[in-house]
Amino acid sequence: MRVILSNILAIYRRELQSYFASPFAYAIAAVFWLLSGFFFVVILFGPEGLFAAVAQRDQAGITDPPVDVPYQFLNVFLGLLGSLALFLLPMLSMGLYSEERKRGTLELLATSPITNWAVAVGKLLGVLTFFITMLLPILLYESTLFAASNPAANLNVLLMGHLGLILMAAAVLSLGMFISSLTDSTILAAVLTFGLMLLLWVTDLIANGVGGPTGEAIAHLSLIKHYNDLSRGIFNTSSLVLYLSYILLGIFLTAQSIEALRFQRS
C-alpha cells in the first residue's frame, strides 16, 4: 500500500508541475477568471442585475418579503460557473494521456512497474488540484457578499455549491482522461469529451421526452441536475454516489485502456 501511495504521489507531483508550467493551462485559467468576473459584475450591477431589482422594489415601496441579495446571487452565479466549467474542463483533460502518446512516453508508463490505477489516480488528482486553484480567486470575491447577508444560510450554499462544482469537475476530468487515453490528438480528445459532457448535460431533456421509470433513470445520470441541487445547498447522497460513480468509471476505463496498450507491448 505504501508503494502504491508513493507511486500515486510521484505521478501527482509530475502532473501538477506540468500544469503549473504550461502556458495553455494558464490561458484556460485566465479565460475562466475573466468570464466569471464578468458574470459577477453583470449579475450584481447590470441593468437587470440584483441591485437594480432591489432598487426597483424600494422605489415601488415593496419591502416584503426581503431580498437576500447574496443568496440570490450565489444561486445564479454558481449555475453559470457550472456551465462555464463544462466548456473548459475538456480542454484541461485533453492532454492527460494524448500528450503522452504524442511524445512516446505512454509506452514507458504502460511498461513501467507502476500500476495503471496509480497512474490514472495521480493524473486525475493533479489536474483536479489545478482546477481547485482556479476556484480560489473566485471564492475571495464571493466572500465579500457575506457582510450583508445571513452568514449561516449562505455559507451552506457556498460550501455545497463549490463542493458540487469540484465533484462535477472530477467526474468530467475522469471521463475526459479516459477519452484522452484513446487518441494522440488533443483536439479530438477535447471534442469527444465535450460531446460526452453535452450528452450528460441534456439528459434532463431526454428524460422528459422518454417519461416513465426509464425517463427517471435517465434523469438521474444528469451532471447538471445534481449540481443544481448542491448549488442550492441541498445535499443528497444520490448526488455524491453519482459523481463518485463517474469518477471511478473514468479511472477504471483509463486503467483498462492502458492495460490494453501494455498487453500489446508485451
Contacts in CASP RR format, 6 or more apart in sequence:
PFRMAT RR
TARGET T0000
AUTHOR 0000-0000-0000
METHOD contacts of the structure
MODEL  1
MRVILSNILAIYRRELQSYFASPFAYAIAAVFWLLSGFFFVVILFGPEGL
FAAVAQRDQAGITDPPVDVPYQFLNVFLGLLGSLALFLLPMLSMGLYSEE
RKRGTLELLATSPITNWAVAVGKLLGVLTFFITMLLPILLYESTLFAASN
PAANLNVLLMGHLGLILMAAAVLSLGMFISSLTDSTILAAVLTFGLMLLL
WVTDLIANGVGGPTGEAIAHLSLIKHYNDLSRGIFNTSSLVLYLSYILLG
IFLTAQSIEALRFQRS
4 115 0 8 1.000
4 117 0 8 1.000
4 118 0 8 1.000
7 114 0 8 1.000
7 115 0 8 1.000
7 118 0 8 1.000
7 119 0 8 1.000
8 118 0 8 1.000
8 121 0 8 1.000
8 122 0 8 1.000
8 125 0 8 1.000
9 122 0 8 1.000
10 114 0 8 1.000
11 114 0 8 1.000
11 118 0 8 1.000
11 119 0 8 1.000
11 121 0 8 1.000
11 122 0 8 1.000
11 123 0 8 1.000
12 122 0 8 1.000
12 123 0 8 1.000
12 125 0 8 1.000
12 126 0 8 1.000
12 129 0 8 1.000
15 96 0 8 1.000
15 122 0 8 1.000
15 123 0 8 1.000
15 125 0 8 1.000
15 126 0 8 1.000
15 127 0 8 1.000
16 126 0 8 1.000
16 129 0 8 1.000
16 130 0 8 1.000
19 25 0 8 1.000
19 92 0 8 1.000
19 126 0 8 1.000
19 127 0 8 1.000
19 130 0 8 1.000
20 130 0 8 1.000
24 91 0 8 1.000
25 92 0 8 1.000
25 130 0 8 1.000
28 88 0 8 1.000
28 91 0 8 1.000
28 92 0 8 1.000
29 133 0 8 1.000
29 134 0 8 1.000
31 88 0 8 1.000
32 84 0 8 1.000
32 85 0 8 1.000
32 88 0 8 1.000
32 134 0 8 1.000
33 134 0 8 1.000
33 137 0 8 1.000
33 138 0 8 1.000
35 84 0 8 1.000
36 80 0 8 1.000
36 81 0 8 1.000
36 84 0 8 1.000
36 138 0 8 1.000
37 138 0 8 1.000
37 141 0 8 1.000
39 77 0 8 1.000
39 80 0 8 1.000
39 81 0 8 1.000
39 84 0 8 1.000
40 77 0 8 1.000
40 141 0 8 1.000
42 49 0 8 1.000
43 49 0 8 1.000
43 50 0 8 1.000
43 73 0 8 1.000
43 76 0 8 1.000
43 77 0 8 1.000
43 80 0 8 1.000
44 50 0 8 1.000
44 51 0 8 1.000
44 69 0 8 1.000
44 73 0 8 1.000
45 51 0 8 1.000
45 52 0 8 1.000
46 52 0 8 1.000
50 67 0 8 1.000
50 69 0 8 1.000
50 72 0 8 1.000
50 73 0 8 1.000
50 76 0 8 1.000
51 69 0 8 1.000
53 67 0 8 1.000
54 67 0 8 1.000
54 69 0 8 1.000
57 63 0 8 1.000
57 67 0 8 1.000
68 149 0 8 1.000
68 150 0 8 1.000
68 153 0 8 1.000
68 154 0 8 1.000
69 145 0 8 1.000
69 148 0 8 1.000
69 149 0 8 1.000
70 145 0 8 1.000
70 146 0 8 1.000
70 148 0 8 1.000
70 149 0 8 1.000
70 154 0 8 1.000
71 149 0 8 1.000
71 150 0 8 1.000
71 153 0 8 1.000
71 154 0 8 1.000
71 157 0 8 1.000
73 145 0 8 1.000
74 142 0 8 1.000
74 145 0 8 1.000
74 154 0 8 1.000
74 157 0 8 1.000
74 158 0 8 1.000
74 161 0 8 1.000
74 231 0 8 1.000
75 157 0 8 1.000
75 231 0 8 1.000
75 232 0 8 1.000
77 142 0 8 1.000
78 157 0 8 1.000
78 161 0 8 1.000
78 162 0 8 1.000
78 165 0 8 1.000
78 231 0 8 1.000
79 227 0 8 1.000
79 228 0 8 1.000
79 231 0 8 1.000
81 138 0 8 1.000
81 165 0 8 1.000
82 165 0 8 1.000
82 168 0 8 1.000
82 224 0 8 1.000
82 227 0 8 1.000
82 231 0 8 1.000
83 224 0 8 1.000
85 131 0 8 1.000
85 165 0 8 1.000
85 168 0 8 1.000
85 169 0 8 1.000
85 172 0 8 1.000
86 168 0 8 1.000
86 172 0 8 1.000
86 197 0 8 1.000
86 198 0 8 1.000
86 201 0 8 1.000
86 223 0 8 1.000
87 194 0 8 1.000
89 131 0 8 1.000
89 169 0 8 1.000
89 172 0 8 1.000
89 173 0 8 1.000
89 193 0 8 1.000
89 197 0 8 1.000
90 172 0 8 1.000
90 176 0 8 1.000
90 189 0 8 1.000
90 190 0 8 1.000
90 191 0 8 1.000
90 193 0 8 1.000
90 194 0 8 1.000
90 197 0 8 1.000
91 190 0 8 1.000
92 127 0 8 1.000
92 130 0 8 1.000
92 131 0 8 1.000
92 173 0 8 1.000
93 127 0 8 1.000
93 172 0 8 1.000
93 173 0 8 1.000
93 175 0 8 1.000
93 176 0 8 1.000
93 177 0 8 1.000
93 179 0 8 1.000
93 180 0 8 1.000
93 189 0 8 1.000
93 190 0 8 1.000
93 193 0 8 1.000
94 176 0 8 1.000
94 180 0 8 1.000
94 186 0 8 1.000
94 187 0 8 1.000
94 189 0 8 1.000
94 190 0 8 1.000
94 193 0 8 1.000
95 180 0 8 1.000
95 186 0 8 1.000
95 189 0 8 1.000
96 123 0 8 1.000
96 124 0 8 1.000
96 127 0 8 1.000
96 173 0 8 1.000
96 176 0 8 1.000
96 177 0 8 1.000
96 180 0 8 1.000
96 181 0 8 1.000
97 106 0 8 1.000
97 123 0 8 1.000
97 177 0 8 1.000
97 180 0 8 1.000
97 181 0 8 1.000
97 254 0 8 1.000
97 257 0 8 1.000
97 258 0 8 1.000
98 180 0 8 1.000
98 181 0 8 1.000
98 183 0 8 1.000
98 184 0 8 1.000
98 185 0 8 1.000
98 186 0 8 1.000
98 188 0 8 1.000
98 189 0 8 1.000
99 186 0 8 1.000
100 106 0 8 1.000
100 109 0 8 1.000
101 183 0 8 1.000
101 184 0 8 1.000
102 184 0 8 1.000
102 186 0 8 1.000
106 258 0 8 1.000
106 261 0 8 1.000
107 261 0 8 1.000
107 265 0 8 1.000
109 119 0 8 1.000
109 258 0 8 1.000
110 116 0 8 1.000
110 258 0 8 1.000
110 261 0 8 1.000
110 262 0 8 1.000
110 265 0 8 1.000
111 262 0 8 1.000
111 265 0 8 1.000
111 266 0 8 1.000
115 255 0 8 1.000
116 254 0 8 1.000
116 255 0 8 1.000
116 256 0 8 1.000
116 258 0 8 1.000
116 259 0 8 1.000
116 262 0 8 1.000
117 251 0 8 1.000
117 255 0 8 1.000
119 255 0 8 1.000
119 258 0 8 1.000
120 177 0 8 1.000
120 250 0 8 1.000
120 251 0 8 1.000
120 254 0 8 1.000
120 255 0 8 1.000
120 258 0 8 1.000
121 251 0 8 1.000
123 177 0 8 1.000
124 170 0 8 1.000
124 173 0 8 1.000
124 174 0 8 1.000
124 177 0 8 1.000
124 247 0 8 1.000
124 251 0 8 1.000
127 173 0 8 1.000
127 177 0 8 1.000
128 166 0 8 1.000
128 169 0 8 1.000
128 170 0 8 1.000
128 173 0 8 1.000
131 166 0 8 1.000
131 169 0 8 1.000
131 173 0 8 1.000
132 166 0 8 1.000
135 162 0 8 1.000
135 165 0 8 1.000
135 166 0 8 1.000
139 158 0 8 1.000
139 162 0 8 1.000
142 158 0 8 1.000
143 158 0 8 1.000
145 154 0 8 1.000
146 154 0 8 1.000
146 155 0 8 1.000
156 233 0 8 1.000
157 231 0 8 1.000
157 232 0 8 1.000
157 233 0 8 1.000
160 230 0 8 1.000
160 231 0 8 1.000
160 232 0 8 1.000
160 233 0 8 1.000
160 234 0 8 1.000
160 235 0 8 1.000
161 227 0 8 1.000
161 230 0 8 1.000
161 231 0 8 1.000
161 233 0 8 1.000
163 230 0 8 1.000
164 226 0 8 1.000
164 227 0 8 1.000
164 230 0 8 1.000
164 231 0 8 1.000
164 239 0 8 1.000
164 243 0 8 1.000
165 227 0 8 1.000
165 231 0 8 1.000
167 227 0 8 1.000
167 230 0 8 1.000
167 239 0 8 1.000
167 240 0 8 1.000
167 243 0 8 1.000
167 244 0 8 1.000
168 223 0 8 1.000
168 226 0 8 1.000
168 227 0 8 1.000
168 243 0 8 1.000
170 243 0 8 1.000
170 247 0 8 1.000
171 223 0 8 1.000
171 243 0 8 1.000
171 246 0 8 1.000
171 247 0 8 1.000
172 193 0 8 1.000
172 197 0 8 1.000
172 223 0 8 1.000
174 246 0 8 1.000
174 247 0 8 1.000
174 248 0 8 1.000
174 249 0 8 1.000
174 250 0 8 1.000
174 251 0 8 1.000
174 254 0 8 1.000
175 193 0 8 1.000
175 196 0 8 1.000
175 197 0 8 1.000
175 246 0 8 1.000
175 249 0 8 1.000
175 250 0 8 1.000
176 189 0 8 1.000
176 193 0 8 1.000
176 196 0 8 1.000
176 250 0 8 1.000
177 250 0 8 1.000
177 251 0 8 1.000
177 254 0 8 1.000
178 250 0 8 1.000
178 253 0 8 1.000
178 254 0 8 1.000
178 257 0 8 1.000
179 189 0 8 1.000
179 192 0 8 1.000
179 193 0 8 1.000
179 196 0 8 1.000
180 186 0 8 1.000
180 189 0 8 1.000
180 193 0 8 1.000
181 254 0 8 1.000
181 257 0 8 1.000
181 258 0 8 1.000
182 189 0 8 1.000
182 257 0 8 1.000
183 189 0 8 1.000
183 192 0 8 1.000
197 223 0 8 1.000
200 221 0 8 1.000
200 222 0 8 1.000
200 223 0 8 1.000
201 222 0 8 1.000
201 223 0 8 1.000
201 224 0 8 1.000
203 218 0 8 1.000
203 219 0 8 1.000
203 221 0 8 1.000
203 222 0 8 1.000
203 223 0 8 1.000
203 225 0 8 1.000
204 219 0 8 1.000
204 222 0 8 1.000
204 224 0 8 1.000
204 225 0 8 1.000
206 215 0 8 1.000
206 218 0 8 1.000
207 215 0 8 1.000
207 216 0 8 1.000
207 218 0 8 1.000
207 219 0 8 1.000
207 222 0 8 1.000
208 215 0 8 1.000
208 219 0 8 1.000
209 215 0 8 1.000
210 218 0 8 1.000
219 225 0 8 1.000
220 238 0 8 1.000
220 242 0 8 1.000
221 242 0 8 1.000
223 246 0 8 1.000
226 236 0 8 1.000
226 238 0 8 1.000
226 239 0 8 1.000
226 242 0 8 1.000
226 243 0 8 1.000
227 239 0 8 1.000
229 235 0 8 1.000
229 236 0 8 1.000
229 239 0 8 1.000
230 239 0 8 1.000
END
